[in-house]
């Protein structure tokens, strides 16, 4: 049995789907009972309810498992204390196989959520697990947040310059790599950077989208301050807003560059490029409307 924490998010769902495709038995750890049906449909054999703050719920979720894939909620303030609690529950039940969902270049202190991932990695490295750390770059799926503007206005809006270069990765590739690491031998002690593309400028991203859609897409830069005002009005909390704003400012100055060789080796094929992702997503949207 493989336990997936944070299972209700997009990463957890993708990993459960990939594990189910390998006929692995999966237990999903989630907060809310209404999330259970979706995860069962994706292939989870069992659902355990609870929070990371509830030691008893974590212990119950860990019982009888042989491995854990730990996903912490995105940009959460308590990343390190949550990792400590999950590690303690795993140790209580002698779960040795531990795969941690981290982030590309966690050593960048200017991005607080990256820095917290590094502190969590440090904690887990000292916990004597058969540990593998996965460090994915920014998901191609993040483009979906700008999709309405792309379709309605022909505009890709970003809170950093058009020249900003980011390596991207398809979440489905990350999930497939995670499933392989969890179900195959030979990955103990490894830290794998997961990037699917070379660093792409936002102009290159817009061009790739436009090529698939058959129309011109232009980049429109939104000042970080304007972005902060907009998401504050939409109810985004101070910690999340400040953390993401720090990330955007880092991107503006330095980008985020990764290398696809490791992911290519893990998958045994070339990672999906951006054109593939856009084509798949567009086809899915058309089927949904049919």
C-alpha positions as CSV (number, residue, x, y, z in Angstrom):
1,X,0.0,0.0,0.0
2,X,1.3,3.5,-1.0
3,X,0.1,6.5,1.0
4,X,-0.3,9.8,-0.9
5,X,-0.6,12.8,1.3
6,X,-2.1,16.0,0.0
7,X,-4.0,13.7,-2.4
8,X,-6.9,16.0,-3.3
9,X,-4.7,18.6,-5.1
10,X,-3.8,18.5,-8.8
11,X,-0.5,16.8,-8.0
12,X,-1.9,14.2,-5.7
13,X,-4.7,13.3,-8.2
14,X,-2.1,13.0,-11.0
15,X,0.1,10.7,-8.9
16,X,-2.8,8.5,-7.9
17,X,-3.9,8.2,-11.5
18,X,-0.3,7.2,-12.5
19,X,0.0,4.7,-9.7
20,X,-3.3,3.1,-10.5
21,X,-2.1,2.7,-14.1
22,X,0.6,0.5,-12.6
23,X,-1.9,-1.5,-10.6
24,X,-0.5,-0.1,-7.3
25,X,-2.7,0.0,-4.3
26,X,-3.0,3.6,-3.1
27,X,-4.4,5.1,0.1
28,X,-5.2,8.8,-0.2
29,X,-5.0,11.2,2.8
30,X,-7.3,14.1,2.5
31,X,-9.1,16.7,4.6
32,X,-12.7,16.5,3.4
33,X,-15.0,13.6,2.9
34,X,-16.5,15.1,-0.3
35,X,-13.1,14.6,-2.0
36,X,-13.3,10.8,-1.6
37,X,-15.4,10.1,-4.6
38,X,-13.1,11.8,-7.1
39,X,-10.0,10.0,-5.7
40,X,-11.8,6.7,-5.8
41,X,-12.7,7.3,-9.4
42,X,-9.0,8.0,-10.1
43,X,-8.0,4.6,-8.7
44,X,-7.4,5.1,-4.9
45,X,-8.2,1.9,-3.1
46,X,-8.7,3.6,0.3
47,X,-9.4,7.1,1.6
48,X,-8.3,8.3,5.0
49,X,-9.6,11.6,6.4
50,X,-7.6,14.0,8.6
51,X,-5.3,16.9,8.8
52,X,-1.5,17.2,9.1
53,X,-2.0,18.7,12.5
54,X,-3.9,15.5,13.7
55,X,-1.2,13.0,14.8
56,X,-3.8,10.3,15.4
57,X,-5.2,10.7,11.8
58,X,-1.7,10.6,10.4
59,X,-0.8,7.5,12.3
60,X,-4.0,5.8,11.2
61,X,-3.2,6.7,7.6
62,X,0.3,5.4,7.8
63,X,-0.6,2.0,9.3
64,X,0.0,-0.9,7.0
65,X,1.7,1.1,4.3
66,X,5.0,0.3,2.6
67,X,5.7,3.6,1.1
68,X,4.7,7.3,1.2
69,X,4.5,10.0,-1.4
70,X,4.4,13.2,0.6
71,X,2.9,16.3,-1.0
72,X,2.5,19.4,1.2
73,X,-0.1,22.1,0.3
74,X,1.4,24.7,-2.0
75,X,3.2,27.7,-0.5
76,X,2.0,26.8,3.0
77,X,3.7,28.4,6.0
78,X,4.1,25.2,8.0
79,X,6.0,23.1,5.4
80,X,8.7,22.0,7.8
81,X,6.5,21.2,10.8
82,X,4.2,19.2,8.5
83,X,7.2,17.2,7.2
84,X,8.2,16.6,10.8
85,X,4.8,15.3,11.7
86,X,4.6,13.0,8.6
87,X,8.1,11.7,9.2
88,X,7.2,10.9,12.8
89,X,4.1,9.0,11.8
90,X,6.1,7.0,9.2
91,X,8.7,6.2,11.7
92,X,6.1,5.1,14.2
93,X,4.9,2.5,11.7
94,X,8.4,1.6,10.4
95,X,7.6,2.9,6.9
96,X,11.0,3.1,5.3
97,X,10.2,4.1,1.7
98,X,9.6,7.9,1.6
99,X,9.4,10.0,-1.6
100,X,9.2,13.7,-1.0
101,X,7.6,16.1,-3.5
102,X,9.9,19.1,-3.4
103,X,10.7,21.9,-6.0
104,X,13.4,22.7,-8.5
105,X,16.2,24.7,-6.8
106,X,14.9,24.7,-3.3
107,X,18.1,26.5,-2.1
108,X,16.8,29.8,-3.4
109,X,16.1,31.8,-0.2
110,X,14.5,34.7,-2.1
111,X,11.5,32.3,-2.8
112,X,10.3,31.4,0.7
113,X,8.4,28.3,-0.4
114,X,11.5,27.0,-2.1
115,X,13.5,27.7,1.0
116,X,11.0,25.8,3.2
117,X,11.2,22.8,0.8
118,X,15.0,22.7,1.4
119,X,14.5,22.8,5.2
120,X,12.0,19.9,4.8
121,X,14.5,18.0,2.7
122,X,17.2,18.5,5.4
123,X,14.8,17.1,8.0
124,X,14.0,14.1,5.9
125,X,17.6,13.4,5.0
126,X,18.3,13.1,8.7
127,X,15.4,10.7,9.4
128,X,17.0,7.5,8.0
129,X,14.4,6.8,5.4
130,X,14.9,5.1,2.0
131,X,14.4,8.6,0.7
132,X,14.0,9.9,-2.8
133,X,13.4,13.6,-3.5
134,X,11.7,14.8,-6.6
135,X,12.2,18.5,-7.6
136,X,9.8,19.5,-10.3
137,X,10.0,22.9,-12.0
138,X,6.9,25.0,-12.8
139,X,4.0,23.0,-14.2
140,X,2.7,23.6,-17.8
141,X,-0.7,23.3,-16.1
142,X,-0.1,26.7,-14.5
143,X,-0.8,28.2,-17.9
144,X,-4.5,27.2,-17.3
145,X,-4.8,30.1,-14.9
146,X,-4.3,32.5,-17.8
147,X,-6.3,30.4,-20.3
148,X,-9.5,32.6,-20.3
149,X,-7.5,35.6,-21.4
150,X,-5.7,33.5,-24.0
151,X,-9.0,32.3,-25.5
152,X,-11.1,35.5,-25.1
153,X,-8.5,38.2,-25.8
154,X,-5.5,36.4,-27.4
155,X,-3.4,37.6,-24.5
156,X,-1.1,35.7,-22.2
157,X,-0.9,37.7,-19.0
158,X,2.0,37.3,-16.7
159,X,3.3,39.1,-13.6
160,X,6.9,39.1,-14.8
161,X,8.6,40.3,-18.0
162,X,8.0,38.7,-21.4
163,X,11.7,37.9,-21.6
164,X,11.6,35.8,-18.3
165,X,12.8,32.3,-19.1
166,X,11.3,29.4,-17.2
167,X,11.8,25.7,-17.7
168,X,8.4,23.9,-17.6
169,X,7.2,20.4,-17.0
170,X,4.0,18.5,-17.7
171,X,2.4,17.4,-14.4
172,X,1.5,14.1,-16.1
173,X,5.3,13.5,-16.7
174,X,6.0,14.3,-13.0
175,X,3.3,11.8,-11.9
176,X,4.6,9.1,-14.2
177,X,8.1,9.6,-12.8
178,X,6.8,9.5,-9.2
179,X,5.0,6.3,-9.9
180,X,8.1,4.7,-11.3
181,X,10.2,5.8,-8.3
182,X,7.6,4.5,-5.9
183,X,7.2,1.1,-7.6
184,X,10.7,0.3,-8.9
185,X,13.9,-0.4,-7.1
186,X,17.1,1.6,-7.4
187,X,16.0,5.1,-6.4
188,X,17.0,5.2,-2.7
189,X,19.2,8.2,-1.9
190,X,18.5,10.0,-5.2
191,X,17.4,13.6,-5.7
192,X,15.9,14.1,-9.2
193,X,15.4,17.5,-10.8
194,X,12.3,17.2,-13.1
195,X,12.2,19.7,-16.0
196,X,10.6,19.0,-19.3
197,X,11.7,21.9,-21.4
198,X,14.7,24.2,-21.7
199,X,14.2,27.7,-20.3
200,X,11.5,29.3,-22.4
201,X,10.7,33.0,-22.6
202,X,7.1,34.0,-22.2
203,X,7.2,35.1,-25.8
204,X,8.2,31.6,-26.8
205,X,5.4,30.2,-24.6
206,X,2.8,32.5,-26.3
207,X,4.1,31.5,-29.7
208,X,3.8,27.8,-28.9
209,X,0.2,28.3,-27.7
210,X,-0.6,30.4,-30.8
211,X,0.8,27.8,-33.1
212,X,-1.5,25.1,-31.7
213,X,-4.5,27.4,-31.6
214,X,-3.9,28.8,-35.1
215,X,-3.9,32.4,-33.9
216,X,-1.6,35.1,-32.7
217,X,-1.1,35.3,-28.9
218,X,0.7,38.2,-27.4
219,X,2.2,38.7,-23.9
220,X,0.9,41.3,-21.6
221,X,2.9,42.0,-18.4
222,X,1.0,42.8,-15.2
223,X,2.9,44.6,-12.5
224,X,3.4,42.5,-9.4
225,X,1.8,45.3,-7.4
226,X,-1.3,45.2,-9.6
227,X,-1.4,41.4,-9.3
228,X,-1.2,41.7,-5.5
229,X,-4.1,44.1,-5.5
230,X,-6.2,41.9,-7.7
231,X,-5.7,38.7,-5.8
232,X,-6.1,40.5,-2.4
233,X,-9.5,41.6,-3.6
234,X,-10.3,38.1,-4.6
235,X,-9.6,36.9,-1.0
236,X,-6.0,35.5,-1.3
237,X,-4.4,35.4,2.1
238,X,-1.4,37.5,3.1
239,X,1.1,34.7,3.3
240,X,0.2,33.1,0.0
241,X,0.1,36.5,-1.8
242,X,3.4,37.5,-0.4
243,X,5.1,34.2,-1.1
244,X,3.9,34.2,-4.8
245,X,4.9,37.9,-5.2
246,X,8.4,37.1,-4.0
247,X,8.5,34.2,-6.5
248,X,7.4,36.5,-9.4
249,X,10.1,39.0,-8.5
250,X,12.7,36.3,-8.4
251,X,11.5,35.1,-11.8
252,X,11.7,38.6,-13.2
253,X,15.4,38.9,-12.2
254,X,16.7,35.4,-12.7
255,X,14.1,33.0,-14.3
256,X,14.1,29.4,-13.4
257,X,16.3,27.1,-15.5
258,X,16.3,23.3,-15.4
259,X,17.6,20.4,-17.5
260,X,15.4,17.6,-19.0
261,X,18.0,14.9,-19.0
262,X,17.0,13.4,-15.7
263,X,13.3,13.2,-16.5
264,X,14.1,11.7,-19.9
265,X,16.1,9.0,-18.2
266,X,13.4,8.3,-15.6
267,X,10.6,8.1,-18.2
268,X,12.6,6.2,-20.8
269,X,11.3,8.7,-23.4
270,X,11.5,12.4,-24.2
271,X,9.4,14.5,-21.8
272,X,6.3,16.2,-23.2
273,X,7.0,19.5,-24.8
274,X,4.8,22.6,-24.5
275,X,3.2,22.0,-27.9
276,X,2.1,18.5,-26.9
277,X,0.6,19.8,-23.6
278,X,-1.3,22.6,-25.4
279,X,-2.6,20.2,-28.1
280,X,-3.8,17.6,-25.5
281,X,-5.4,20.3,-23.3
282,X,-7.2,21.9,-26.3
283,X,-8.5,18.6,-27.6
284,X,-9.8,17.8,-24.1
285,X,-11.6,21.2,-24.0
286,X,-13.2,20.5,-27.4
287,X,-14.4,17.0,-26.2
288,X,-15.9,18.6,-23.1
289,X,-17.9,21.0,-25.2
290,X,-19.1,18.3,-27.6
